[in-house]
Amino acid sequence: MDKLIPCEVNVTGTIKPDADIDGCILVTESIDVIPNALQEMKDAIAKQKTFDAAVGKEVTFIAVPSASSGYSKVVFSPTGPTNRDYDDHRNFADAAGAGIKRAIVAGMKKPLLIVCPSPDYPNAMLAAALGALHAAYVPYEIREDVPSRRNKLSSLTIYSDGALSDLALYIKGIESGRLVARDIGGSDPERMAAPKVAAYMEELFAGSSSIKLEVISGDEKKYPLFAAVDRCANLVERHRGRIIKLEYVGSGEITKTLMLVGKGVTYDTGGADIKAGGVMAGMHRDKCGAAAVAGFFRALEIIKPAGLKVVGTMAMVRNSVGVESYVSDEIITSRAGVRIRIGNTDAEGRMAMGDCLCEMKERALKEINPHLMTIATLTGHAVRAMGPNYSIIMDNGPARKVDHARQMQRAGDLIADPFEISTIRREDYAFHKGKSEYEDVLQSNSQPSSMTARGHQSPAAFLMMASGLDKHGKDSSAPLPYSHIDIAGSSGPFPGVPTGAPIAAITALYMMGF
């Protein structure tokens, strides 16, 4: 199984900042770069500007006269201004993606990517390379079923600025991880039903010396909340849920343990509270949280950071509707012994992750310097609150004490994988407190999150209450740092290709020290 980046990647040369072409992306045919090649391109671009006002504003294709080869195909993709308050590394990622798309249309198969660096953007080269490779991704089903369309490029050569010595390693690690996340997150609900996700993961890490993998085919006693969601889908063999566990242990003394739980809802009908009014399309993307966990482990396998231990769980389940559907008003006791009343079966993601988070909490008490995270396309409210394109991160007390969310936001900004920060407050806990003596916790109200005040914050409180993690806050004798990441906005457009967020940001923070 080939799960490396969508084409061969090479890094060559060293380019220095140049005021004349600062803030642009050049894509040309992969040629041996000679000393005057950049000057030839600059001269051709300047000439083109004299009779085409679009140059410098839009992606432009230019035939550049070359002393060595007659003419070279060059795509000039401007970043636009990079000195405004709101500019960031995405200027470079977006420009590179647009440039590569135009290069593919022009027939380039082995393009050379030249990023004109800027001192204000130390990771422009990395961000641009990742943007370019995102544009070169081919969906998994196409790679399987249509061999003639398997690759858009055969190689990508990056003319380096020399700022990052391990540039090639980080590009390969992050983009290989994002490719896995796109494969799982973007593929249709039958191709990536839970058993097939498990098979994909087993093939991906077969023979791996650094990643341990275990697949559990449901366990109602250990994961009662997960089992409630899986109850209906479990009637159909090809839809039966899977809990996929992963572990990576880096070389040397372990100084940090990262513990990830990802929401892997392979299709979300809404369950008995069915999604009506034409809003069900695209719900195969509800597995992008678990897909991100899978992709992060692929990045770990390639980069192999020392001193880091990572434990992951992918909660793969289908929220089907039928005679065995779980329903509102049911009371289910979680792994943590918490009595939970169901308020809305369309709030299934928090159910799927709750017991897995509880299991992580139990294990975290024995680990070195642990930090727990949940990653999920959890709420429509996340998109309404922050708009598309942004992951939202929320810290509990112990995580906030070490300023974790700010660190994640900074790392994301430096690699074009941006975050917004939200806060879990007392109202969120009060919202989920049981409303009668029958239950300890209310799972949800009866309204969509997008129509509920604090609709993306309160689910984080629920996850802590349902898992017992709320007993490990900063007032506890055994505090456990925990962050919830909602990627409903950042996971990518539908129709379209998933982004693989937040793999780049987590890699930047935990493997690259950003």
Secondary structure, 3 states (H helix, E strand, C coil): CCCCCCCEEEEECCCCCCHHHCCEEEEEECCCCCCCHHHHHHHHHHHHHCCCCCECCECEEEEEEECCCEEEEEEEEECCCCCCCCCCCHHHHHHHHHHHHHHHHCCCCCEEEEECCECCECCHHHHHHHHHHHHCCCCHHHHHHCHHHCCCCCEEEEECCCCCCCHHHHHHHHHHHHHHHHHHHHCCCCCCCHHHHHHHHHHHCCCCCCEEEEEECCCCCCCHHHHHHHHHHCCCHHHCCEEEEEEEECCCCCCEEEEEEEEEEEEECCCCCCCCCCCCCCHHHHHHHHHHHHHHHHHHHHHCCCCEEEEEEEEEEEECCCCCCCCCCCEEECCCCCEEECCCCCCHHHHHHHHHHHHHHHHHCCCCCEEEEEEECCCHHHHHHHCCCCEEEEECHHHHHCCHHHHHHHHHHCCCCCEEEEECCHHHHHHHECCCCCCCEECCCCCCHHHCCCCCCHHHHHHHHHHCHHHHCCCCCCCCCEEEEECCCCCCCCCCCCCCCCHHHHHHHHCCCC
